[in-house]
Amino acid sequence: MVRWRALIILIYVLIGIYVAWVHGYITAGFLRSLAEALLAVFLWFLVLLGVDLHIGK
């Protein structure tokens, strides 16, 4: 029962991401900024050492 619930939630979230992408709420720039933020959060010690975690340009 728990697996079905998790699968339904996963499908719901994936469809939501797709709809948001198609309607312009999620863009490549947003994804790049999100990835940079997540890298900075999980690799904060590298940021303190002066490593640049910016992606792309």
PDBQT receptor file of N, H, CA, C and O in Angstrom, charges set to zero:
ATOM      1  N   MET A   1       0.818  -1.202   0.000  1.00  0.00    +0.000 N 
ATOM      2  CA  MET A   1       0.000   0.000   0.000  1.00  0.00    +0.000 C 
ATOM      3  C   MET A   1       0.858   1.261   0.000  1.00  0.00    +0.000 C 
ATOM      4  O   MET A   1       0.550   2.230  -0.694  1.00  0.00    +0.000 OA
ATOM      5  N   VAL A   2       1.944   1.243   0.787  1.00  0.00    +0.000 N 
ATOM      6  H   VAL A   2       2.194   0.457   1.351  1.00  0.00    +0.000 HD
ATOM      7  CA  VAL A   2       2.815   2.409   0.874  1.00  0.00    +0.000 C 
ATOM      8  C   VAL A   2       3.518   2.659  -0.455  1.00  0.00    +0.000 C 
ATOM      9  O   VAL A   2       3.709   3.806  -0.860  1.00  0.00    +0.000 OA
ATOM     10  N   ARG A   3       3.901   1.579  -1.130  1.00  0.00    +0.000 N 
ATOM     11  H   ARG A   3       3.745   0.648  -0.802  1.00  0.00    +0.000 HD
ATOM     12  CA  ARG A   3       4.574   1.746  -2.436  1.00  0.00    +0.000 C 
ATOM     13  C   ARG A   3       3.654   2.396  -3.464  1.00  0.00    +0.000 C 
ATOM     14  O   ARG A   3       4.084   3.253  -4.235  1.00  0.00    +0.000 OA
ATOM     15  N   TRP A   4       2.387   1.985  -3.472  1.00  0.00    +0.000 N 
ATOM     16  H   TRP A   4       2.038   1.289  -2.846  1.00  0.00    +0.000 HD
ATOM     17  CA  TRP A   4       1.442   2.584  -4.402  1.00  0.00    +0.000 C 
ATOM     18  C   TRP A   4       1.259   4.063  -4.131  1.00  0.00    +0.000 C 
ATOM     19  O   TRP A   4       1.195   4.872  -5.057  1.00  0.00    +0.000 OA
ATOM     20  N   ARG A   5       1.175   4.411  -2.858  1.00  0.00    +0.000 N 
ATOM     21  H   ARG A   5       1.227   3.754  -2.106  1.00  0.00    +0.000 HD
ATOM     22  CA  ARG A   5       1.011   5.820  -2.488  1.00  0.00    +0.000 C 
ATOM     23  C   ARG A   5       2.235   6.629  -2.933  1.00  0.00    +0.000 C 
ATOM     24  O   ARG A   5       2.098   7.726  -3.475  1.00  0.00    +0.000 OA
ATOM     25  N   ALA A   6       3.426   6.080  -2.701  1.00  0.00    +0.000 N 
ATOM     26  H   ALA A   6       3.538   5.189  -2.262  1.00  0.00    +0.000 HD
ATOM     27  CA  ALA A   6       4.655   6.765  -3.104  1.00  0.00    +0.000 C 
ATOM     28  C   ALA A   6       4.725   6.906  -4.625  1.00  0.00    +0.000 C 
ATOM     29  O   ALA A   6       5.147   7.943  -5.137  1.00  0.00    +0.000 OA
ATOM     30  N   LEU A   7       4.313   5.870  -5.339  1.00  0.00    +0.000 N 
ATOM     31  H   LEU A   7       3.970   5.028  -4.923  1.00  0.00    +0.000 HD
ATOM     32  CA  LEU A   7       4.319   5.924  -6.799  1.00  0.00    +0.000 C 
ATOM     33  C   LEU A   7       3.332   6.965  -7.314  1.00  0.00    +0.000 C 
ATOM     34  O   LEU A   7       3.644   7.708  -8.245  1.00  0.00    +0.000 OA
ATOM     35  N   ILE A   8       2.166   7.023  -6.728  1.00  0.00    +0.000 N 
ATOM     36  H   ILE A   8       1.913   6.419  -5.973  1.00  0.00    +0.000 HD
ATOM     37  CA  ILE A   8       1.163   8.020  -7.139  1.00  0.00    +0.000 C 
ATOM     38  C   ILE A   8       1.664   9.433  -6.868  1.00  0.00    +0.000 C 
ATOM     39  O   ILE A   8       1.476  10.325  -7.695  1.00  0.00    +0.000 OA
ATOM     40  N   ILE A   9       2.296   9.643  -5.722  1.00  0.00    +0.000 N 
ATOM     41  H   ILE A   9       2.449   8.918  -5.050  1.00  0.00    +0.000 HD
ATOM     42  CA  ILE A   9       2.845  10.966  -5.406  1.00  0.00    +0.000 C 
ATOM     43  C   ILE A   9       3.955  11.332  -6.381  1.00  0.00    +0.000 C 
ATOM     44  O   ILE A   9       4.025  12.472  -6.842  1.00  0.00    +0.000 OA
ATOM     45  N   LEU A  10       4.823  10.375  -6.699  1.00  0.00    +0.000 N 
ATOM     46  H   LEU A  10       4.766   9.449  -6.325  1.00  0.00    +0.000 HD
ATOM     47  CA  LEU A  10       5.903  10.632  -7.654  1.00  0.00    +0.000 C 
ATOM     48  C   LEU A  10       5.347  11.010  -9.024  1.00  0.00    +0.000 C 
ATOM     49  O   LEU A  10       5.813  11.968  -9.640  1.00  0.00    +0.000 OA
ATOM     50  N   ILE A  11       4.363  10.269  -9.499  1.00  0.00    +0.000 N 
ATOM     51  H   ILE A  11       3.984   9.491  -8.998  1.00  0.00    +0.000 HD
ATOM     52  CA  ILE A  11       3.748  10.576 -10.796  1.00  0.00    +0.000 C 
ATOM     53  C   ILE A  11       3.087  11.952 -10.767  1.00  0.00    +0.000 C 
ATOM     54  O   ILE A  11       3.199  12.713 -11.727  1.00  0.00    +0.000 OA
ATOM     55  N   TYR A  12       2.402  12.271  -9.678  1.00  0.00    +0.000 N 
ATOM     56  H   TYR A  12       2.311  11.652  -8.898  1.00  0.00    +0.000 HD
ATOM     57  CA  TYR A  12       1.750  13.570  -9.522  1.00  0.00    +0.000 C 
ATOM     58  C   TYR A  12       2.771  14.702  -9.611  1.00  0.00    +0.000 C 
ATOM     59  O   TYR A  12       2.540  15.697 -10.299  1.00  0.00    +0.000 OA
ATOM     60  N   VAL A  13       3.905  14.550  -8.913  1.00  0.00    +0.000 N 
ATOM     61  H   VAL A  13       4.092  13.742  -8.355  1.00  0.00    +0.000 HD
ATOM     62  CA  VAL A  13       4.944  15.583  -8.915  1.00  0.00    +0.000 C 
ATOM     63  C   VAL A  13       5.579  15.700 -10.303  1.00  0.00    +0.000 C 
ATOM     64  O   VAL A  13       5.825  16.810 -10.774  1.00  0.00    +0.000 OA
ATOM     65  N   LEU A  14       5.845  14.573 -10.959  1.00  0.00    +0.000 N 
ATOM     66  H   LEU A  14       5.645  13.671 -10.576  1.00  0.00    +0.000 HD
ATOM     67  CA  LEU A  14       6.445  14.619 -12.298  1.00  0.00    +0.000 C 
ATOM     68  C   LEU A  14       5.516  15.296 -13.304  1.00  0.00    +0.000 C 
ATOM     69  O   LEU A  14       5.972  16.078 -14.139  1.00  0.00    +0.000 OA
ATOM     70  N   ILE A  15       4.233  15.004 -13.232  1.00  0.00    +0.000 N 
ATOM     71  H   ILE A  15       3.862  14.369 -12.555  1.00  0.00    +0.000 HD
ATOM     72  CA  ILE A  15       3.276  15.677 -14.118  1.00  0.00    +0.000 C 
ATOM     73  C   ILE A  15       3.236  17.175 -13.812  1.00  0.00    +0.000 C 
ATOM     74  O   ILE A  15       3.166  17.994 -14.729  1.00  0.00    +0.000 OA
ATOM     75  N   GLY A  16       3.279  17.531 -12.535  1.00  0.00    +0.000 N 
ATOM     76  H   GLY A  16       3.336  16.865 -11.791  1.00  0.00    +0.000 HD
ATOM     77  CA  GLY A  16       3.298  18.942 -12.158  1.00  0.00    +0.000 C 
ATOM     78  C   GLY A  16       4.529  19.660 -12.688  1.00  0.00    +0.000 C 
ATOM     79  O   GLY A  16       4.430  20.790 -13.166  1.00  0.00    +0.000 OA
ATOM     80  N   ILE A  17       5.687  19.014 -12.608  1.00  0.00    +0.000 N 
ATOM     81  H   ILE A  17       5.768  18.096 -12.220  1.00  0.00    +0.000 HD
ATOM     82  CA  ILE A  17       6.919  19.605 -13.145  1.00  0.00    +0.000 C 
ATOM     83  C   ILE A  17       6.789  19.805 -14.649  1.00  0.00    +0.000 C 
ATOM     84  O   ILE A  17       7.168  20.854 -15.171  1.00  0.00    +0.000 OA
ATOM     85  N   TYR A  18       6.257  18.809 -15.347  1.00  0.00    +0.000 N 
ATOM     86  H   TYR A  18       5.950  17.957 -14.923  1.00  0.00    +0.000 HD
ATOM     87  CA  TYR A  18       6.087  18.920 -16.796  1.00  0.00    +0.000 C 
ATOM     88  C   TYR A  18       5.153  20.081 -17.158  1.00  0.00    +0.000 C 
ATOM     89  O   TYR A  18       5.459  20.876 -18.046  1.00  0.00    +0.000 OA
ATOM     90  N   VAL A  19       4.021  20.170 -16.468  1.00  0.00    +0.000 N 
ATOM     91  H   VAL A  19       3.772  19.524 -15.747  1.00  0.00    +0.000 HD
ATOM     92  CA  VAL A  19       3.052  21.236 -16.753  1.00  0.00    +0.000 C 
ATOM     93  C   VAL A  19       3.677  22.604 -16.471  1.00  0.00    +0.000 C 
ATOM     94  O   VAL A  19       3.492  23.543 -17.246  1.00  0.00    +0.000 OA
ATOM     95  N   ALA A  20       4.416  22.717 -15.365  1.00  0.00    +0.000 N 
ATOM     96  H   ALA A  20       4.566  21.954 -14.736  1.00  0.00    +0.000 HD
ATOM     97  CA  ALA A  20       5.070  23.982 -15.036  1.00  0.00    +0.000 C 
ATOM     98  C   ALA A  20       6.110  24.342 -16.093  1.00  0.00    +0.000 C 
ATOM     99  O   ALA A  20       6.249  25.514 -16.444  1.00  0.00    +0.000 OA
ATOM    100  N   TRP A  21       6.842  23.352 -16.607  1.00  0.00    +0.000 N 
ATOM    101  H   TRP A  21       6.729  22.400 -16.322  1.00  0.00    +0.000 HD
ATOM    102  CA  TRP A  21       7.852  23.589 -17.651  1.00  0.00    +0.000 C 
ATOM    103  C   TRP A  21       7.178  24.075 -18.934  1.00  0.00    +0.000 C 
ATOM    104  O   TRP A  21       7.626  25.047 -19.542  1.00  0.00    +0.000 OA
ATOM    105  N   VAL A  22       6.114  23.407 -19.343  1.00  0.00    +0.000 N 
ATOM    106  H   VAL A  22       5.750  22.617 -18.849  1.00  0.00    +0.000 HD
ATOM    107  CA  VAL A  22       5.416  23.752 -20.581  1.00  0.00    +0.000 C 
ATOM    108  C   VAL A  22       4.826  25.154 -20.512  1.00  0.00    +0.000 C 
ATOM    109  O   VAL A  22       4.811  25.865 -21.517  1.00  0.00    +0.000 OA
ATOM    110  N   HIS A  23       4.342  25.560 -19.347  1.00  0.00    +0.000 N 
ATOM    111  H   HIS A  23       4.354  24.982 -18.532  1.00  0.00    +0.000 HD
ATOM    112  CA  HIS A  23       3.715  26.865 -19.211  1.00  0.00    +0.000 C 
ATOM    113  C   HIS A  23       4.696  27.958 -18.795  1.00  0.00    +0.000 C 
ATOM    114  O   HIS A  23       4.276  29.080 -18.514  1.00  0.00    +0.000 OA
ATOM    115  N   GLY A  24       5.987  27.657 -18.750  1.00  0.00    +0.000 N 
ATOM    116  H   GLY A  24       6.328  26.745 -18.978  1.00  0.00    +0.000 HD
ATOM    117  CA  GLY A  24       7.003  28.677 -18.528  1.00  0.00    +0.000 C 
ATOM    118  C   GLY A  24       7.285  29.031 -17.083  1.00  0.00    +0.000 C 
ATOM    119  O   GLY A  24       7.990  30.006 -16.821  1.00  0.00    +0.000 OA
ATOM    120  N   TYR A  25       6.759  28.272 -16.140  1.00  0.00    +0.000 N 
ATOM    121  H   TYR A  25       6.186  27.480 -16.353  1.00  0.00    +0.000 HD
ATOM    122  CA  TYR A  25       7.041  28.559 -14.736  1.00  0.00    +0.000 C 
ATOM    123  C   TYR A  25       8.414  28.040 -14.325  1.00  0.00    +0.000 C 
ATOM    124  O   TYR A  25       9.032  28.573 -13.403  1.00  0.00    +0.000 OA
ATOM    125  N   ILE A  26       8.885  27.013 -14.999  1.00  0.00    +0.000 N 
ATOM    126  H   ILE A  26       8.383  26.580 -15.748  1.00  0.00    +0.000 HD
ATOM    127  CA  ILE A  26      10.228  26.477 -14.777  1.00  0.00    +0.000 C 
ATOM    128  C   ILE A  26      11.014  26.696 -16.066  1.00  0.00    +0.000 C 
ATOM    129  O   ILE A  26      10.599  26.248 -17.135  1.00  0.00    +0.000 OA
ATOM    130  N   THR A  27      12.141  27.380 -15.966  1.00  0.00    +0.000 N 
ATOM    131  H   THR A  27      12.478  27.744 -15.098  1.00  0.00    +0.000 HD
ATOM    132  CA  THR A  27      12.972  27.666 -17.141  1.00  0.00    +0.000 C 
ATOM    133  C   THR A  27      14.372  27.111 -16.915  1.00  0.00    +0.000 C 
ATOM    134  O   THR A  27      14.714  26.680 -15.814  1.00  0.00    +0.000 OA
ATOM    135  N   ALA A  28      15.172  27.130 -17.971  1.00  0.00    +0.000 N 
ATOM    136  H   ALA A  28      14.894  27.480 -18.866  1.00  0.00    +0.000 HD
ATOM    137  CA  ALA A  28      16.544  26.656 -17.861  1.00  0.00    +0.000 C 
ATOM    138  C   ALA A  28      17.334  27.513 -16.867  1.00  0.00    +0.000 C 
ATOM    139  O   ALA A  28      18.158  26.989 -16.116  1.00  0.00    +0.000 OA
ATOM    140  N   GLY A  29      17.089  28.810 -16.858  1.00  0.00    +0.000 N 
ATOM    141  H   GLY A  29      16.420  29.236 -17.467  1.00  0.00    +0.000 HD
ATOM    142  CA  GLY A  29      17.764  29.703 -15.915  1.00  0.00    +0.000 C 
ATOM    143  C   GLY A  29      17.408  29.380 -14.473  1.00  0.00    +0.000 C 
ATOM    144  O   GLY A  29      18.263  29.408 -13.588  1.00  0.00    +0.000 OA
ATOM    145  N   PHE A  30      16.132  29.072 -14.246  1.00  0.00    +0.000 N 
ATOM    146  H   PHE A  30      15.437  29.050 -14.965  1.00  0.00    +0.000 HD
ATOM    147  CA  PHE A  30      15.698  28.691 -12.906  1.00  0.00    +0.000 C 
ATOM    148  C   PHE A  30      16.377  27.394 -12.470  1.00  0.00    +0.000 C 
ATOM    149  O   PHE A  30      16.837  27.286 -11.333  1.00  0.00    +0.000 OA
ATOM    150  N   LEU A  31      16.442  26.410 -13.370  1.00  0.00    +0.000 N 
ATOM    151  H   LEU A  31      16.069  26.498 -14.293  1.00  0.00    +0.000 HD
ATOM    152  CA  LEU A  31      17.070  25.137 -13.036  1.00  0.00    +0.000 C 
ATOM    153  C   LEU A  31      18.559  25.316 -12.749  1.00  0.00    +0.000 C 
ATOM    154  O   LEU A  31      19.106  24.668 -11.857  1.00  0.00    +0.000 OA
ATOM    155  N   ARG A  32      19.210  26.192 -13.505  1.00  0.00    +0.000 N 
ATOM    156  H   ARG A  32      18.766  26.719 -14.230  1.00  0.00    +0.000 HD
ATOM    157  CA  ARG A  32      20.630  26.463 -13.278  1.00  0.00    +0.000 C 
ATOM    158  C   ARG A  32      20.832  27.104 -11.909  1.00  0.00    +0.000 C 
ATOM    159  O   ARG A  32      21.741  26.723 -11.170  1.00  0.00    +0.000 OA
ATOM    160  N   SER A  33      19.989  28.072 -11.570  1.00  0.00    +0.000 N 
ATOM    161  H   SER A  33      19.251  28.382 -12.169  1.00  0.00    +0.000 HD
ATOM    162  CA  SER A  33      20.088  28.721 -10.259  1.00  0.00    +0.000 C 
ATOM    163  C   SER A  33      19.800  27.744  -9.128  1.00  0.00    +0.000 C 
ATOM    164  O   SER A  33      20.462  27.776  -8.091  1.00  0.00    +0.000 OA
ATOM    165  N   LEU A  34      18.822  26.886  -9.326  1.00  0.00    +0.000 N 
ATOM    166  H   LEU A  34      18.284  26.861 -10.168  1.00  0.00    +0.000 HD
ATOM    167  CA  LEU A  34      18.491  25.876  -8.321  1.00  0.00    +0.000 C 
ATOM    168  C   LEU A  34      19.651  24.908  -8.120  1.00  0.00    +0.000 C 
ATOM    169  O   LEU A  34      19.983  24.559  -6.987  1.00  0.00    +0.000 OA
ATOM    170  N   ALA A  35      20.266  24.474  -9.216  1.00  0.00    +0.000 N 
ATOM    171  H   ALA A  35      19.997  24.758 -10.137  1.00  0.00    +0.000 HD
ATOM    172  CA  ALA A  35      21.411  23.567  -9.121  1.00  0.00    +0.000 C 
ATOM    173  C   ALA A  35      22.582  24.232  -8.402  1.00  0.00    +0.000 C 
ATOM    174  O   ALA A  35      23.239  23.602  -7.573  1.00  0.00    +0.000 OA
ATOM    175  N   GLU A  36      22.845  25.496  -8.714  1.00  0.00    +0.000 N 
ATOM    176  H   GLU A  36      22.311  26.008  -9.387  1.00  0.00    +0.000 HD
ATOM    177  CA  GLU A  36      23.920  26.222  -8.034  1.00  0.00    +0.000 C 
ATOM    178  C   GLU A  36      23.643  26.340  -6.541  1.00  0.00    +0.000 C 
ATOM    179  O   GLU A  36      24.545  26.170  -5.720  1.00  0.00    +0.000 OA
ATOM    180  N   ALA A  37      22.399  26.629  -6.195  1.00  0.00    +0.000 N 
ATOM    181  H   ALA A  37      21.666  26.767  -6.862  1.00  0.00    +0.000 HD
ATOM    182  CA  ALA A  37      22.037  26.764  -4.783  1.00  0.00    +0.000 C 
ATOM    183  C   ALA A  37      22.195  25.432  -4.058  1.00  0.00    +0.000 C 
ATOM    184  O   ALA A  37      22.716  25.396  -2.944  1.00  0.00    +0.000 OA
ATOM    185  N   LEU A  38      21.757  24.345  -4.671  1.00  0.00    +0.000 N 
ATOM    186  H   LEU A  38      21.333  24.374  -5.576  1.00  0.00    +0.000 HD
ATOM    187  CA  LEU A  38      21.890  23.034  -4.043  1.00  0.00    +0.000 C 
ATOM    188  C   LEU A  38      23.356  22.635  -3.883  1.00  0.00    +0.000 C 
ATOM    189  O   LEU A  38      23.743  22.071  -2.860  1.00  0.00    +0.000 OA
ATOM    190  N   LEU A  39      24.157  22.928  -4.885  1.00  0.00    +0.000 N 
ATOM    191  H   LEU A  39      23.843  23.386  -5.716  1.00  0.00    +0.000 HD
ATOM    192  CA  LEU A  39      25.598  22.650  -4.770  1.00  0.00    +0.000 C 
ATOM    193  C   LEU A  39      26.206  23.442  -3.624  1.00  0.00    +0.000 C 
ATOM    194  O   LEU A  39      26.998  22.907  -2.848  1.00  0.00    +0.000 OA
ATOM    195  N   ALA A  40      25.843  24.700  -3.516  1.00  0.00    +0.000 N 
ATOM    196  H   ALA A  40      25.199  25.135  -4.146  1.00  0.00    +0.000 HD
ATOM    197  CA  ALA A  40      26.387  25.547  -2.449  1.00  0.00    +0.000 C 
ATOM    198  C   ALA A  40      25.957  25.042  -1.069  1.00  0.00    +0.000 C 
ATOM    199  O   ALA A  40      26.733  25.108  -0.116  1.00  0.00    +0.000 OA
ATOM    200  N   VAL A  41      24.738  24.546  -0.961  1.00  0.00    +0.000 N 
ATOM    201  H   VAL A  41      24.107  24.492  -1.735  1.00  0.00    +0.000 HD
ATOM    202  CA  VAL A  41      24.254  24.040   0.324  1.00  0.00    +0.000 C 
ATOM    203  C   VAL A  41      24.985  22.758   0.708  1.00  0.00    +0.000 C 
ATOM    204  O   VAL A  41      25.436  22.617   1.845  1.00  0.00    +0.000 OA
ATOM    205  N   PHE A  42      25.104  21.829  -0.226  1.00  0.00    +0.000 N 
ATOM    206  H   PHE A  42      24.738  21.943  -1.150  1.00  0.00    +0.000 HD
ATOM    207  CA  PHE A  42      25.706  20.537   0.094  1.00  0.00    +0.000 C 
ATOM    208  C   PHE A  42      27.230  20.554   0.073  1.00  0.00    +0.000 C 
ATOM    209  O   PHE A  42      27.865  19.700   0.692  1.00  0.00    +0.000 OA
ATOM    210  N   LEU A  43      27.818  21.509  -0.628  1.00  0.00    +0.000 N 
ATOM    211  H   LEU A  43      27.301  22.202  -1.130  1.00  0.00    +0.000 HD
ATOM    212  CA  LEU A  43      29.279  21.604  -0.698  1.00  0.00    +0.000 C 
ATOM    213  C   LEU A  43      29.752  22.925  -0.090  1.00  0.00    +0.000 C 
ATOM    214  O   LEU A  43      30.679  23.549  -0.607  1.00  0.00    +0.000 OA
ATOM    215  N   TRP A  44      29.121  23.350   0.999  1.00  0.00    +0.000 N 
ATOM    216  H   TRP A  44      28.368  22.843   1.419  1.00  0.00    +0.000 HD
ATOM    217  CA  TRP A  44      29.403  24.643   1.622  1.00  0.00    +0.000 C 
ATOM    218  C   TRP A  44      30.866  24.791   2.005  1.00  0.00    +0.000 C 
ATOM    219  O   TRP A  44      31.398  25.901   1.982  1.00  0.00    +0.000 OA
ATOM    220  N   PHE A  45      31.523  23.695   2.358  1.00  0.00    +0.000 N 
ATOM    221  H   PHE A  45      31.091  22.794   2.376  1.00  0.00    +0.000 HD
ATOM    222  CA  PHE A  45      32.925  23.785   2.746  1.00  0.00    +0.000 C 
ATOM    223  C   PHE A  45      33.804  24.196   1.570  1.00  0.00    +0.000 C 
ATOM    224  O   PHE A  45      34.827  24.851   1.767  1.00  0.00    +0.000 OA
ATOM    225  N   LEU A  46      33.420  23.821   0.347  1.00  0.00    +0.000 N 
ATOM    226  H   LEU A  46      32.589  23.289   0.187  1.00  0.00    +0.000 HD
ATOM    227  CA  LEU A  46      34.173  24.264  -0.826  1.00  0.00    +0.000 C 
ATOM    228  C   LEU A  46      33.963  25.754  -1.071  1.00  0.00    +0.000 C 
ATOM    229  O   LEU A  46      34.881  26.456  -1.496  1.00  0.00    +0.000 OA
ATOM    230  N   VAL A  47      32.758  26.228  -0.802  1.00  0.00    +0.000 N 
ATOM    231  H   VAL A  47      32.013  25.658  -0.457  1.00  0.00    +0.000 HD
ATOM    232  CA  VAL A  47      32.475  27.659  -0.951  1.00  0.00    +0.000 C 
ATOM    233  C   VAL A  47      33.362  28.454   0.008  1.00  0.00    +0.000 C 
ATOM    234  O   VAL A  47      33.904  29.497  -0.355  1.00  0.00    +0.000 OA
ATOM    235  N   LEU A  48      33.504  27.951   1.231  1.00  0.00    +0.000 N 
ATOM    236  H   LEU A  48      33.063  27.103   1.526  1.00  0.00    +0.000 HD
ATOM    237  CA  LEU A  48      34.356  28.638   2.219  1.00  0.00    +0.000 C 
ATOM    238  C   LEU A  48      35.812  28.636   1.796  1.00  0.00    +0.000 C 
ATOM    239  O   LEU A  48      36.568  29.533   2.169  1.00  0.00    +0.000 OA
ATOM    240  N   LEU A  49      36.218  27.628   1.013  1.00  0.00    +0.000 N 
ATOM    241  H   LEU A  49      35.604  26.900   0.710  1.00  0.00    +0.000 HD
ATOM    242  CA  LEU A  49      37.599  27.554   0.527  1.00  0.00    +0.000 C 
ATOM    243  C   LEU A  49      37.817  28.367  -0.747  1.00  0.00    +0.000 C 
ATOM    244  O   LEU A  49      38.925  28.410  -1.281  1.00  0.00    +0.000 OA
ATOM    245  N   GLY A  50      36.744  29.016  -1.234  1.00  0.00    +0.000 N 
ATOM    246  H   GLY A  50      35.844  28.981  -0.800  1.00  0.00    +0.000 HD
ATOM    247  CA  GLY A  50      36.862  29.892  -2.392  1.00  0.00    +0.000 C 
ATOM    248  C   GLY A  50      36.554  29.242  -3.725  1.00  0.00    +0.000 C 
ATOM    249  O   GLY A  50      36.816  29.844  -4.767  1.00  0.00    +0.000 OA
ATOM    250  N   VAL A  51      36.010  28.039  -3.733  1.00  0.00    +0.000 N 
ATOM    251  H   VAL A  51      35.797  27.550  -2.887  1.00  0.00    +0.000 HD
ATOM    252  CA  VAL A  51      35.659  27.353  -4.974  1.00  0.00    +0.000 C 
ATOM    253  C   VAL A  51      34.394  27.988  -5.541  1.00  0.00    +0.000 C 
ATOM    254  O   VAL A  51      33.422  28.212  -4.819  1.00  0.00    +0.000 OA
ATOM    255  N   ASP A  52      34.418  28.275  -6.838  1.00  0.00    +0.000 N 
ATOM    256  H   ASP A  52      35.207  28.093  -7.424  1.00  0.00    +0.000 HD
ATOM    257  CA  ASP A  52      33.258  28.861  -7.525  1.00  0.00    +0.000 C 
ATOM    258  C   ASP A  52      32.356  27.749  -7.997  1.00  0.00    +0.000 C 
ATOM    259  O   ASP A  52      32.765  26.927  -8.817  1.00  0.00    +0.000 OA
ATOM    260  N   LEU A  53      31.138  27.704  -7.498  1.00  0.00    +0.000 N 
ATOM    261  H   LEU A  53      30.806  28.371  -6.831  1.00  0.00    +0.000 HD
ATOM    262  CA  LEU A  53      30.198  26.647  -7.864  1.00  0.00    +0.000 C 
ATOM    263  C   LEU A  53      29.165  27.110  -8.876  1.00  0.00    +0.000 C 
ATOM    264  O   LEU A  53      28.158  26.433  -9.083  1.00  0.00    +0.000 OA
ATOM    265  N   HIS A  54      29.398  28.248  -9.508  1.00  0.00    +0.000 N 
ATOM    266  H   HIS A  54      30.216  28.798  -9.340  1.00  0.00    +0.000 HD
ATOM    267  CA  HIS A  54      28.459  28.726 -10.524  1.00  0.00    +0.000 C 
ATOM    268  C   HIS A  54      28.553  27.848 -11.762  1.00  0.00    +0.000 C 
ATOM    269  O   HIS A  54      29.641  27.462 -12.188  1.00  0.00    +0.000 OA
ATOM    270  N   ILE A  55      27.395  27.543 -12.328  1.00  0.00    +0.000 N 
ATOM    271  H   ILE A  55      26.511  27.857 -11.982  1.00  0.00    +0.000 HD
ATOM    272  CA  ILE A  55      27.303  26.668 -13.493  1.00  0.00    +0.000 C 
ATOM    273  C   ILE A  55      27.131  27.512 -14.738  1.00  0.00    +0.000 C 
ATOM    274  O   ILE A  55      26.371  28.482 -14.732  1.00  0.00    +0.000 OA
ATOM    275  N   GLY A  56      27.818  27.161 -15.794  1.00  0.00    +0.000 N 
ATOM    276  H   GLY A  56      28.435  26.374 -15.800  1.00  0.00    +0.000 HD
ATOM    277  CA  GLY A  56      27.622  27.840 -17.080  1.00  0.00    +0.000 C 
ATOM    278  C   GLY A  56      28.373  29.152 -17.168  1.00  0.00    +0.000 C 
ATOM    279  O   GLY A  56      29.520  29.269 -16.734  1.00  0.00    +0.000 OA
ATOM    280  N   LYS A  57      27.694  30.143 -17.744  1.00  0.00    +0.000 N 
ATOM    281  H   LYS A  57      26.763  30.048 -18.096  1.00  0.00    +0.000 HD
ATOM    282  CA  LYS A  57      28.306  31.425 -18.051  1.00  0.00    +0.000 C 
ATOM    283  C   LYS A  57      28.718  32.064 -16.786  1.00  0.00    +0.000 C 
ATOM    284  O   LYS A  57      29.263  33.168 -16.801  1.00  0.00    +0.000 OA
TER     285      LYS A  57
